[in-house]
Amino acid sequence: MTEKGHWTAKDVPDMMGKTAIVTGANSGIGYETARVLAARGAQVTLACRNLEKGQAAQGQITREHPQAQVELTHLDLANLASVRRFAGDFSARHDPLDLLVNNAGVMAIPERWTTDDGFEMQFGTNHLGHFALTGLLMDAIKRAPGARVVTVSSSAHARGRIDFDDLNAEKSYSRLAAYSQSKLANLLFTYELQRRFESAGVEAIAAAAHPGWTATNLQAHILFFRVLNPLVAQKIDMGALPTLRAATAPDVQGGDYYGPGGFMGMRGAPVKVQSHERSHDQAVAGRLWQVSEEMTDTHYL
């Protein structure tokens, strides 16, 4: 901790000997998360859809930290075949997996787009892609003592509803409603995953984080953010701290949720925070889990 008692990147412990995957690691919070983990000695896989941007990120990390162990692998969370290829390739080369950071995402797409498998893009990428990825990597996760799965949500989850009658927004599409649903799904998934870890006797932790109001390219589709980001948003190195704390701090417990501790959870050092009561609805979580298994043909725990 700093002198003021605030958790910073300097508090990330030695990660030597740990293996980590960060999805969406080519930019923004994912890049900063991967950079810090690699600087602390972790062997980090940058799981990126855009390999050109991924190569630039890999190069920047290794220039700053010549001893860093950083590899780049293609992963398109909007394509379940890509998710399966990634998981198979990773599992063939690495075992166990100490840390999975489900970070990648899309936000507020103006029109209803679908993934290659026909899912609404935000629900399909932000939730279903990560649900499948986690399941396909579960054997490697279970073999790592004290493994962690950290999923990045958003304060927008509090406005979310899981619409089981229209999960893919085929009847009606609202870009913000679809985004909020996907971020609520991230938390329902995290808490249900922790319950299933405990029920199965798996010594792993499922935790979540949100970055507050952080300036990232996720917000490119929304004029409101583009105008106010320079005035209000915190920088990416601060926005990544809740994820890093959830991923590495020794006092993290299963089901913990971290976010900025400042005004309205928008800015500040990372602290443990509370999520909306809807994210703790176990009946909804169980149903979402079952539906997600069926939609992705992924079954685990």
Buried (B, 14 or more C-beta within 10 A) or exposed (E): EEEEEBBBBEBBEEBEEBBBBBBBBBBBBBBBBBBBBBBBBBBBBBBBBBBEBBBBBBEEBBEEBEEBBBBBBBBBBBBBEBBBBBBEBBBEEBEBBBBBBBBBBBBBBEEBBBBEBEBBBBBBBBBBBBBBBBBBBBBBBBEBEEBBBBBBBBBBBBBBEBBEEEBBBEEEBEBBBBBBBBBBBBBBBBBBBBBBBBEEEBEBBBBBBBBBBBBBEBBEBBEEBEEBBEEEBBEBBBBBBBBBBBBBBEEBEBBBBBBBBBEEBBBBBBBBBEBBEBBBBEEBBBBBBEBBBEBBEBEBB
